[in-house]
Amino acid sequence: MQKTANKKTASVLVIILIVIGVATAVTVGLFLFPYNPDEPPRADDVGSTPKGIQEVVNANNQFAFDLYSELAKTEKENIFYSPYSISAALAMTYEGAKGKTAEEIKEVFHFPETSVLRPNYAAIYNKINEDNKEYQLSTGNALWVQQDYLLLNDYSEAVERYYGGKASNVDFIKETEKSRQTINSFIEEQTNNKVKELIPAGQVDPLTRLVITNAIYFKGTWEWEFDKSDTRDKNFYITPENVVKTPMMYMDSDKATFNYADLEKLQILELPYKGDKISMLILLPKQGEAYDYEKGEKITYNYNLEDIELSSEKLNEYKSEMQETKLSAIYLPKFKFDTKYFMVSTLSEMGMPTAFSMQADLSGIDGSQNLYIQNVIHQAFVQVDEKGTEAAAATSIMIGIKSAMPSNVFRADHPFIFIIQEKETGNILFMGRMTDPTKAQ
């Protein structure tokens, strides 16, 4: 009996050791998260004021419209992003920027002075993370630092204090792929698995020293839900000539009033979520025909998105015209899509190219002139249906060391012109341009 008991005890110990070994291997292989993704740390908002909070909100909103205008120049499909997420990530970067680099970031993101930005950003961050039984809303920041790389205490302490951005060590040099997977796993958990593979393979490398991340997640139920049985396939006019069928939700809104305005060029409607703290605004250009009973005449509208003036100030003007209104019906398409933006060229075009160049000054991060922004990646998800809305977004900023350019190296790894000439006379016999060697077969 004693031998049997000893064997069982030994077996249990072996199993425990195996479990501990596996757990240790996973921990070592994937590194440690800076904090529980479901429990973002609180930021220090002492010194925040209603006026200061409004300044930071205005800055974020103006960036939102500036970015929309820039994306609309090239994006032909759906656009969706979180200006808050991008601003949050760049605010943490701004904490370490100096000189022209800092000036450009400040201008693009309309940041107020640091003494205003810090406590009032913290207040907004803490407000987002307040518990609410009616909806889910959370955000979190993090610093992912090369394990043997030292950040300035002033920088890391400021980011943790005012942005909740705790640091975690990874190994971009020897464990590049595992470092990337760890960051992506953390973002997935923060966004309820809606933002996956934020950082694609190859976007961090052995020169990466710091990755700054923000994630934000929202899930809310409409205050007045749409009835699924009323959803029908209806026409959606991409243009008057380009028409597609899509599931269109419908609400007979006799039982409710909505914040609404019918303006010269657009209708604006506010759809609240349960809890009455979050809502969706819809700006709809006027199209089609209407009848003016006062003038006794038919009016034809043909406005599109390009006719709608968009800015933080203009949105406030539109909202000031809204009143509680009983609408006869509301139609809204169901939709669900993902977006992903690699933002170096976009942010450069908006006015901050220096941060991405060898002239970047991020010396407030590590005390040296060796760092620059390698890439800014933003990914977002949204789903709107009869029940409500789920949305998530994340931003990552890869910061690396500037690699020294070796001398006497000719690397034809980008488009070039080539000429075939008579050497003695210089007479050009043939001339060409190589832009894609895969098309040269």
N, C-alpha and C positions, 0 to 999 in steps of 0.2 A: 504493500500500500504506500509505504514511504517513498519507494522508487518511482511509483506512478505519479505521486504528487510532485516529486522533484522534476520529473520529465515535463509535466504540465507547466510548472513554474518556469522552467527553462524555455519552453516553447513560447510562453507569453512574453518573456523578456526579449527573445529573439524578434518577435513581431513588433514589440514596442521600439526596439532599436532600429528595425527596418523602417518603421513609420517615421521615427525621428530623422533617420538618414535621408529619406525621400524629402521630408519637409525642409531639411537643411539644404539639400541640393537645389530644391526649387527656389528657396530664399536667396541662396548664393547666386544661382543662375539668372534670376530675374531681378535681383536687387530689391530694395525696400521702397515702398511708397512713402512719401513725406508725411502723410496722415491718412486716416480712414476716409476714402472718397465720399462717404455719406455724412461725414462730420467735418466740414470745413472749419478751420479755426476762425475765431472772431478777430476783427481788425480794431485798431485803436481810433475811435472816432471822436475823442475828446477835442473840443474846439470847433466842431462842425456847427454850421448855422443854416437856417432855411435859405438865406441868400447865397451862401457858399454852395449848398447842394444844388440850387437852381443854376448857378454858374457852370458846375460840372455837367449837369443834365443838358444845358444849352450847348455845351461843347460837344458832347456825345451826339446830340441830335443834328447839329450842323455837319459833323463828320459823316453821319448817316446819309444825308442828302448829297454831300460832296461825293461820297463813294458811289452812290447810286448813279449820279451823273457820269462818273468816270467809267463804271462798268457798262452802262447803257450804250456807250460808244462802240463797244466791241461785242458784248454778249447779245446774241440773237435769240437765245432760249430763255427759260425762266431764270429769274434772279432771286436769290434768297441768302441772307447773311445776318449776323448779329453784330451791329456796330459796337455794342457794349463789349462783346468778347474781344474784338480787335483792339478797341481803345484800351481795355484793361491790360492786355498783353503789352501794348506799346507804352502804356504809362509806366509799367515796371521797367521797360527798356530805357525810357526817358530818365528814370532815376539815376542811371549810370552814364547818360550821354553828356557831352561837354561841347562847348563852342558851337560851330556851325551845325554839327550833327544835332545837337539839342534844339537849336533855333528852328531847324526845319521840321523836326518832329512836333514841336510845340505849335508851329503854324498850321501844319496839316491837320492836327487833332484838336486845335483851338484850346489847348490846355491853359487854364489860368495859372497864376504863380504857384510854385510848389507848396507854399504855406497854405494856400487855399485848396489845392488839388488833394493833398494827402488826407486831411481829416474828413473832407466831404466825400471823397471817393470811398473812404472807409465806411462812412455812414450809409452810402448807397449800397455798398457790398453787404453790410450787416442787415440792411432792410430786406434785400433780396433773400437772404438766408434765414429770415424769421420763419418759425413754424406756422403753418396754416393748414387747417383741416379741409378747406374747400378746394385747394389746388396745390400742385407741387411746383416749387420754384427754388432753384439753388444755383450757386456759382462757386467756383474754387480756382485758386491760382497755385502755381508751383514753380520751383526752380530745380532743374536737373543739371547737376554740376559734375564735370569730370573729377573723379575721386581724388586725384592728387593736385588739383588746381585750386588755388586760393583766391577767393573773392574778398574784396575789401569789406571789413566789418560794417562800415557805415552803409554800404549798399545792401548787403544781405539783411541787416537789421531793419532798415527802412522798408524793404519789400515785405518782410514778415510782419512788421508792426502795422503798416497802413494798408497792405493788400492781402494779408493772410497767406502770403506766398512762402511757405516753408520750403527748405531745400532738402534734396535727397541726392546722394552720390551714386553715379553710374560710371561705366568705363567705356567711353566712346573710342578709346585707342585700341584696346585689346578685345573688347566685347561689344563691338559696334551694333551688331544686329540684336543682341539681347537687350542692350540699352534702349534701342528703338521700340522693341516689343514691350518693355516695361512701361515706357511712357504711353504707348498706345493703349495698353491694358488699363492704365489708370484713367485715361480719358474715356474709354468705353464704360467703365464703372460710373464715372461722374455723369455721364449722359444717358444712363439706362440703356446702354448698348446701341444707341442711335448713331453715334459717331464712331465708326470703326476705321482702323488703319489711317488715322489722321496724318501720320508721317509715313509716306511711302518708302519702300526700300531705296537706299541710295541717297536719301535726303539728310542723313547725318553721316559723318565720316570721321576718321581719326583726327582731323583738325578741329572738330567741334569741341567746344569747351563748356558751353552752357546752352540749355534749351529752356525757354520760358513758355509756360502754357497757361491758358485760361479755358475753362469749360463752363457752359451755362445750360440748364435744362428746365423746361416748363411743360406741365401737363395740366390742362384745365378743362372743365365742363361748362358748356354754355349755360348762362342763366336761364335762357329759354331754348331748349333743344329743338332741333328739327326732327320731324317724324320720318323715320326711314321709309315708311310706306308711301310717302309723298315724293320720294326721290324718283326722278324720271330722266331718261336720256333726252337731252335737249341740245339744240345748236349752240356752239360757242364760236364767235366770229373773231378769228385771229386777225383777219382783215375782212372787209366786205366781200372779197372774192374767195378768201380761204376760210372755209367753214368746216368745223369738226363736231362730232357728237360726243357729249360727255355727260356723266351723271350729274344732274342739277338738283340740289336740295331746294325745298320749298317750305315757306312758313306763311300761314295765314295769321298775321300778327294782331288780330283784333283784341287779344287778351293782354297785350303788352304795348308799352310805348318805348321808343328808342331815341337816343340822342342822334339828331339828323339835321342836315341842312341841304337845301336845294339852291346851289349857287349858279353863277353865270355859265361856267364851263364844266362844272362837275357836281355830282352828288357825293356827300360824305356821310357815312353811317358808322355808328359805334355799336359793336356787339359785345356786351359784357360777359365775363365768365363768373361762375359762382364765387362768392366771396366779395364781389364788387370792388376788387382792387386791381384787377387786370382786365384789359379789354382789347378787342381788335378794331382798328380803324380801317375802313375801306374807302379809298378815294377812286371814284368811278367817273371817267370822262362821259359827258353827255353825248349819246348817240341815238338816232331814231327820230320819231315824230311825237309831238305833244300838241295839245290844244290850249291856247290862251283864251280863257272864257271872258276875261276883262276886255281884251281887244277884239275878241270874236274872230281869231285867225289861227291857222295852223302854223306851227313852228317846226323847222327841221334842224336838228343838231348833228354835227359831224366832227366833234372834238376827239382827239386821241391823247395818249400819254404825253406826247411832245408839247401839247398845248397847256399842260398843267404846270404851273410854276411851283417848284419844290425848294423849300428852305425851312430852317427851323422857325424863322419869323413868319413865313407864309403859312406854315401848318398851324401856328398859334392863331393866326388871323382866321383861317378856315374854322378852327374849333370854336372861336368866339361867336361864330354865326349859328352854331348848332343849338337846337332846342328839343325838348321832349316832344316827340311826334308819334302819332298813331299811323302806321303805314298799312296800306291795304294788303301788301304781299312783299315777301323778301325771297329772292332767288340767289343762290350762291353755289358755285360748283364745288364738288368734293375734289380734293387734290392731295397728292403726296409725292414729294420728290426730294432728292439730295442735290447739294451743290458743293463744289470744291474750287477754291481759288488759290493760285500761287501768285502772291501779291507783290513781288519785288518790282516788276515793271509798273503796276498800277500805282503803288505808293510813290515810286520815283516820279511818275508823270504828275502826281498830285503835289509834288514839291519837296520830297525828302530823299533825293538820290544819294546824298553823302553817306548815310548810314550803311549803304550797301557797297561802298567803294573802299579802296585802300586808304582813302583820306578820312575814313570814319574815326570819330573820337568817342569811344566808350570807356574812357579811362576811369570813370566813376565806378565801374564794375570791379576792375582788378588793379587799377593804378598804373596800367601800361597803355600804350598806343597800339597794341597788337590785335585788338578785337574789331570785328565788323559783323554785320548781319548777313548770314549766308542765305537765308530764305525766311519768308513769312507765309505760312500755310493756314488757310481758314476753310473749315468744312461745316456744313449746316444741313439739318434735316427738318422737314415740316410735314405734318399730316393734319388736314382739316376734314372733318366728317360731321355727321348729324349730332354726335355726342359732344364734340368739342375740338380741342386742338392739342397736339403734342409737337413740341419744337425743341431742338437741341443744336448747339453749336460749340465749336472749339477752335482755338487759335494756338499755333505753336510758332515760336521765333527761335530759329537756330542761329547761335552766335559762335563764330569760330575764330581761330587765329589767322592772321594774314600770312600766307606762305610766301617765302622769299622766292623771287623769280630767278632761276638759274641763268647765267650768262651764256652767250654763244649757242643758244638752242633755237632751232627752227622747227616749229611744230605746225604743219599745215592741217590743223584739225577744225577748220572753219572755212567758210566760202572764200575763194580767191580767184584772181584773174590770172590767166596764163597766156604767154605770147611765144610764138615760134618765129625767130628772126634770122636774117643773114648776119652772121657775127661781124663780118668786116665792115659792112655798110650800115648795119642796124636796120635794114629794111624788114618790115614786119610781113611775114608770109601768112601766118595764122594767128588768131587771137580768140580766146575763149574765157568763159567764166565757169568755175566749178562751184556749184551750190549743194549738190546731193550726189555723192559718189555711188550710191545704190542705184541711181538711174543712169549710170554711165556704161552699163554692160551692153 
